Amino acid sequence: MSKSVPRLEIRNLRRAFDGRPVVDDVSLRVMPGSVTCLLGPSGCGKSTTLRMIAGVEMQDTGEIYVDGKLICDTVFRIPPERRHIGLMFQDFALFPHLSVADNVAFGLKGAREEKRARVEELLREVGLARFIDSFPHELSGGEQQRVALSRALAPRPRIMLMDEPFSGLDNRLRDEIRDLTLDVLKQEDAAVLLVTHEPEEAMRMADEIALMRAGRIVQQGAPYNIYNAPVDKEAVAFFSDINVIRGKVQGALTDTPFGQFLAPGVPDGQAVEIVIRPQHLKIDFDRGGRGPDPTPQDGVPARGVVERARFMGSESLVEFRMDHDGSVLKATVPNVFLPSPGKALWLTIRRDRCFVFPVVE
């Protein structure tokens, strides 16, 4: 199979419940050995999309292809058990009465010796060879997760669908299990479609992110591009806290207390929102009522008074009440920086880290 042919391709999938569209014209492609994350808030249609691909939910319109071959449209349908698709969910769903070996071998066909060899191979890969004859209740949550991964991979599925598979793990284990899972999946050359509502998980695991909202994919691309070239204010806000400064465009420029911002292609009189993440605000000290001099990179400084400051572990979060309009802006600073409430400081804004979006009424 040519590497240029997607392992999984879905075209124009739609699904409605009681007349309400839940998945609305979703299309995407996943290549062999790559990980695509469907990322979005709860209820945006991610899991329904996964269930249609798995074959446990039927689409209203649209087509699903595996290795370039149609497996499902609204007339033709290959049953779920013949799609060569592996499934991993938040609930590990291990059989409590079966040993680890029998759980992993559950979906395998063939001679006993062949199945045992495959089970041993997978358990070695996930570091559980010594637990091959144990039972699920004897394992920790992280170990059960690795058994579930091994079971899903045992039949060598061409595609792996994963629905919030790590959300049941504590934070200490989560990164370790994510990284192990990613290594094993890459070795198996499976195409992975991972559903998550956690941006950090998507950024950590995905080769490509498809950002979903209200049943539609609103932006798709590499994690770096999704983060640094967001399609709208909501896309910025999904990955981090944001500050919003409002203004109106005149001659492709917007006047603000922080100086002028470019708004190319936006018509005169159009209201815009200038969006910036807290880590891209710069703080400077008050010098008898004056701040730092303006610069092309950071623009004009604006004064604010500290409302509160909190240490968050690796950074400090400082909230300011701005002099010019009483709005609140948030800034994060590496390490410990805890100015007292009421202290006057000056803020500047990195021009190259701002996003300017027209206000949609």
Residue, then its C-alpha position, 0 to 999 in steps of 0.5 A: m500500500s502506497k504511503s500516499v494513500p490515507r490509512l483512514e479517510i472520512r468524507n462529509l460525515r453527518r449525523a443528527f439526533d432528533g433533528r439536531p446535527v451532532v456531526d456536521d460535514v466532517s472530513l479528515r485523513v489519517m496516514p499510516g504511523s501517524v496520530t491525529c487528535l480530534l480535539g474539542p469540548s464535550g458534546c462537540g461530536k468527537s465521540t460520535t465521529l469515532r463511533m461511526i468510524a468503528g461501525v457502532e453508529m451509522q452516519d446519515t450521509g458521508e463515506i468512510y475509507v480504509d486504505g483507499k477502499l470504501i468500508c461504509d456509506t449509506v448503502f454499503r456497510i462492512p460490519p465492525e468486526r471486519r474493519h480491522i479497527g482497534l478500540m480503546f476507551q476511558d473504561f479499560a473494560l478488561f474481563p475480570h475472570l480472565s488472566v492478563a494473557d487471556n484478556v490480551a488474546f481475546g480477539l486473536k485467531g489462530a493456533r494456541e502457540e501463535k497467540r501466546a507468542r503474540v501476547e508475550e511480544l506485546l506484554r514485553e513491549v509494555g513492560l508487563a511480561r511478569f504479569i502474564d498470568s495475573f488477573p486485572h484486579e491484581l494490577s494498578g490502573g496504569e498496568q490495566q491501561r497497558v493491558a488494554l492497549s496490548r489487547a487492542l493491538a493484538p490483532r494488528p489493527r490497521i487503525m486505532l481509535m482512542d476515546e479519552p483513553f488516559s482520563g482515568l489515570d492520575n497526573r503522575l502516570r498519565d504522561e508516562i502511559r501516553d509516551l509508552t502508548l505512542d511508542v508502541l503504536k508507532q512501532e505497529d505502524a497503525a493510523v491513530l485517531l485520538v479523541t480528547h478534550e485536553p489541549e495538552e494531550a493533543m499537543r503532546m501526542a498528535d502529528e495533526i490536530a483537528l479542532m472541533r466545535a459544534g459538530r464541525i472541524v473548524q481548523q486542522g493542522a500540525p500542533y505548532n500551526i494550530y497554536n500559533a496561527p489560530v483561526d479565531k478567538e475561540a481557537v486561541a482560548f481553547f489552548s490557554d487563557i487569553n486577554v482581549i483588547r477591543g478597538k475599531v479599524q481605521g486605515a488598516l490600523t486599530d488604535t489602543p492604549f498600547g499603540q496601533f495594531l495592524a489589521p490588514g484587509v479589515p474594512d474601516g469602522q469594523a470592530v476588532e478584538i486583539v487577542i494575546r496570551p498572558q505569557h506574552l504581556k511584558i511587565d515593567f516598573d513604574r518610574g514616578g508615573r512613567g513606564p518604559d519607552p515605546t518600541p516597535q516590537d512592544g508598542v506603547p506601555a499602559r499602566g495598571v494596578v495589581e489586583r492579585a498575584r498567585f504563584m502557580g508552581s512554574e510561573s506566577l499569574v498577576e492580574f491588573r486593573m488597567d488605568h485607561d478603561g478599568s479592564v482586567l488583564k492577566a500576565t504570567v511570569p516565569n518563577v516567583f513574582l508576587p507584587s503587592p495588590g495596589k502596586a502600579l506597574w506598566l504593561t507592554i504587548r508583543r506585537d508578533r504574538c497578537f492575533v487580530f480578529p473581526v468581531v462577528e455580530 
